[in-house]
Amino acid sequence: MPKNVIQHVEWTTRDPKRLQSFYGRIFDWKFNEAMPGYTMIDGVGGIFALSPEQQMPTGVTNYVNVDDLSSKEDLIRKGGGQIYKSKQEVPGMGWFTIFADPDGNTVAMWQPAKKRPARASASKKTTSGKRAKSARKASAKSSRRASR
């Protein structure tokens, strides 16, 4: 994945059904509810439904890929930005931070979860399974030849 590029666009709203209807009619976008309060837009991004108690502005937020949210959050604070949500986990996928730049623009960062290396035992199991299958085929061929 390229470093520090925009990889996701999110609409933040208090009325997600209205935005789905609006953008669906205009662009033929398809929507899938990912979890309560969050709807994915196929190939585009997502719609986040704000609850009445959440004090975030509505609007469009770009998500930038980063390797380390904590170090970037420090830079944001030192540069005059404001953190709205700090290192929020999306289980099994990664973490995000939402912040405002010094001009008040809302931006977010995404730190993907580290991919777990494939288990060696699974690889060995597959290889040994293929060998066993090849051996059975060879044995079956030998048996057919012998019975002729």
The 8 nearest C-alpha neighbors of each residue, nearest first, counted from 0:
[[1, 2, 64, 4, 3, 6, 111, 65],
 [2, 0, 4, 3, 64, 6, 65, 5],
 [1, 3, 4, 64, 0, 65, 66, 63],
 [4, 2, 64, 65, 63, 1, 5, 66],
 [5, 3, 63, 64, 2, 6, 1, 62],
 [6, 4, 63, 62, 7, 61, 64, 3],
 [5, 7, 62, 63, 4, 64, 8, 61],
 [8, 6, 62, 44, 61, 5, 9, 43],
 [9, 7, 61, 44, 60, 62, 45, 43],
 [10, 8, 45, 60, 44, 46, 59, 11],
 [9, 11, 59, 46, 58, 47, 60, 45],
 [12, 10, 47, 57, 58, 46, 48, 59],
 [13, 11, 57, 48, 14, 49, 15, 47],
 [12, 14, 49, 48, 15, 50, 11, 57],
 [15, 13, 12, 17, 16, 48, 18, 49],
 [16, 14, 18, 17, 48, 12, 19, 13],
 [17, 15, 19, 18, 14, 20, 21, 13],
 [16, 18, 20, 15, 19, 14, 21, 22],
 [19, 17, 21, 15, 20, 16, 22, 14],
 [20, 18, 16, 22, 21, 17, 23, 15],
 [19, 21, 23, 17, 18, 22, 16, 24],
 [20, 22, 18, 19, 24, 23, 17, 25],
 [23, 21, 25, 24, 19, 26, 20, 18],
 [22, 24, 27, 28, 20, 19, 21, 26],
 [25, 23, 22, 21, 27, 26, 20, 28],
 [24, 26, 22, 23, 27, 21, 28, 20],
 [25, 27, 28, 23, 22, 24, 21, 29],
 [28, 26, 23, 24, 25, 29, 22, 21],
 [27, 29, 23, 26, 40, 30, 22, 41],
 [30, 28, 41, 40, 27, 23, 31, 39],
 [31, 29, 40, 39, 41, 38, 28, 32],
 [32, 30, 39, 38, 33, 40, 29, 41],
 [31, 33, 38, 34, 39, 37, 30, 35],
 [34, 32, 38, 37, 31, 39, 35, 36],
 [35, 33, 37, 32, 36, 38, 31, 39],
 [36, 34, 37, 33, 32, 38, 48, 47],
 [35, 37, 48, 47, 34, 38, 49, 32],
 [38, 36, 47, 34, 35, 46, 33, 32],
 [37, 39, 32, 46, 33, 45, 31, 30],
 [38, 40, 45, 31, 30, 44, 33, 32],
 [39, 41, 30, 45, 44, 43, 29, 42],
 [42, 40, 43, 29, 39, 30, 28, 44],
 [41, 43, 40, 44, 39, 28, 29, 7],
 [42, 44, 40, 41, 8, 45, 7, 39],
 [45, 43, 8, 40, 7, 9, 39, 42],
 [44, 46, 39, 9, 40, 38, 10, 47],
 [45, 47, 10, 38, 9, 37, 11, 39],
 [46, 48, 11, 37, 36, 10, 12, 49],
 [47, 49, 36, 12, 13, 15, 11, 37],
 [50, 48, 13, 12, 53, 47, 51, 11],
 [49, 51, 53, 52, 48, 13, 36, 54],
 [52, 50, 53, 49, 13, 54, 48, 55],
 [51, 53, 50, 54, 49, 55, 13, 48],
 [54, 52, 50, 51, 55, 49, 56, 48],
 [53, 55, 52, 56, 51, 49, 83, 50],
 [56, 54, 53, 57, 83, 49, 11, 105],
 [55, 57, 58, 54, 11, 105, 12, 53],
 [56, 58, 11, 12, 55, 59, 13, 10],
 [59, 57, 11, 10, 56, 60, 12, 105],
 [58, 60, 10, 9, 11, 61, 8, 57],
 [61, 59, 9, 106, 8, 105, 10, 62],
 [60, 62, 8, 106, 7, 107, 5, 9],
 [63, 61, 107, 108, 7, 5, 6, 109],
 [62, 64, 5, 108, 4, 3, 109, 6],
 [65, 63, 3, 109, 4, 108, 110, 2],
 [66, 64, 110, 3, 67, 109, 108, 63],
 [65, 67, 110, 68, 64, 111, 2, 3],
 [68, 66, 69, 65, 70, 110, 71, 72],
 [67, 69, 71, 70, 72, 110, 65, 66],
 [70, 68, 72, 71, 67, 73, 86, 85],
 [69, 71, 73, 72, 68, 67, 74, 75],
 [70, 72, 74, 68, 73, 69, 75, 67],
 [73, 71, 75, 69, 74, 70, 68, 76],
 [74, 72, 70, 76, 71, 75, 77, 69],
 [73, 75, 71, 77, 72, 76, 78, 70],
 [74, 76, 80, 72, 78, 73, 77, 71],
 [75, 77, 80, 73, 79, 78, 74, 81],
 [78, 76, 74, 75, 79, 73, 80, 72],
 [77, 79, 75, 76, 80, 74, 101, 100],
 [80, 78, 76, 101, 77, 75, 81, 100],
 [81, 79, 100, 75, 101, 76, 99, 78],
 [80, 82, 99, 98, 76, 83, 100, 79],
 [81, 83, 98, 84, 97, 85, 99, 80],
 [84, 82, 98, 97, 81, 85, 55, 99],
 [85, 83, 97, 96, 82, 86, 87, 98],
 [84, 86, 96, 87, 82, 83, 97, 95],
 [87, 85, 96, 95, 94, 88, 84, 68],
 [86, 88, 95, 94, 85, 96, 89, 84],
 [89, 87, 94, 90, 93, 86, 95, 92],
 [88, 90, 93, 92, 94, 91, 87, 95],
 [91, 89, 92, 88, 93, 94, 112, 87],
 [90, 92, 93, 89, 112, 88, 111, 94],
 [91, 93, 112, 90, 89, 111, 94, 88],
 [94, 92, 111, 112, 89, 110, 88, 91],
 [95, 93, 88, 87, 110, 86, 89, 109],
 [94, 96, 109, 86, 87, 108, 110, 88],
 [95, 97, 85, 86, 108, 84, 107, 87],
 [98, 96, 107, 84, 83, 106, 82, 108],
 [99, 97, 82, 83, 81, 106, 105, 107],
 [100, 98, 105, 103, 81, 104, 80, 106],
 [99, 101, 80, 103, 104, 102, 98, 105],
 [102, 100, 80, 79, 103, 99, 104, 78],
 [101, 103, 100, 104, 99, 80, 105, 79],
 [104, 102, 99, 100, 101, 105, 80, 81],
 [105, 103, 99, 100, 102, 106, 101, 98],
 [106, 104, 99, 98, 60, 103, 100, 107],
 [105, 107, 60, 61, 98, 97, 99, 104],
 [108, 106, 97, 62, 96, 98, 61, 63],
 [107, 109, 63, 62, 96, 95, 64, 65],
 [110, 108, 95, 64, 63, 94, 65, 62],
 [111, 109, 94, 65, 93, 66, 64, 95],
 [112, 110, 93, 92, 109, 113, 94, 66],
 [113, 111, 93, 92, 114, 110, 91, 94],
 [114, 112, 115, 111, 93, 92, 110, 116],
 [115, 113, 112, 116, 111, 117, 92, 91],
 [114, 116, 113, 117, 118, 112, 91, 92],
 [115, 117, 118, 114, 119, 113, 121, 122],
 [118, 116, 119, 115, 121, 122, 120, 114],
 [119, 117, 120, 121, 116, 122, 115, 123],
 [118, 120, 122, 121, 123, 117, 124, 116],
 [119, 121, 123, 122, 118, 124, 125, 117],
 [122, 120, 124, 119, 118, 123, 125, 117],
 [121, 123, 119, 125, 120, 124, 126, 118],
 [124, 122, 120, 126, 125, 121, 127, 119],
 [123, 125, 121, 127, 122, 126, 128, 120],
 [126, 124, 128, 122, 123, 127, 129, 121],
 [127, 125, 123, 129, 128, 124, 122, 130],
 [126, 128, 130, 124, 129, 125, 123, 131],
 [127, 129, 125, 131, 126, 130, 124, 132],
 [130, 128, 132, 126, 127, 131, 133, 125],
 [131, 129, 127, 133, 132, 128, 134, 126],
 [130, 132, 134, 128, 129, 133, 127, 135],
 [131, 133, 129, 135, 134, 130, 128, 136],
 [134, 132, 130, 136, 131, 135, 129, 137],
 [133, 135, 131, 137, 132, 136, 138, 130],
 [136, 134, 138, 132, 133, 137, 139, 131],
 [137, 135, 139, 133, 138, 134, 140, 132],
 [138, 136, 134, 140, 139, 135, 133, 141],
 [137, 139, 135, 141, 136, 140, 134, 142],
 [138, 140, 142, 136, 141, 137, 135, 143],
 [141, 139, 137, 143, 142, 138, 144, 136],
 [142, 140, 138, 144, 139, 143, 145, 137],
 [141, 143, 139, 145, 140, 144, 138, 146],
 [144, 142, 140, 146, 145, 141, 139, 147],
 [145, 143, 141, 147, 146, 142, 140, 139],
 [144, 146, 142, 143, 147, 141, 140, 139],
 [145, 147, 143, 144, 142, 141, 140, 139],
 [146, 144, 145, 143, 142, 141, 140, 139]]
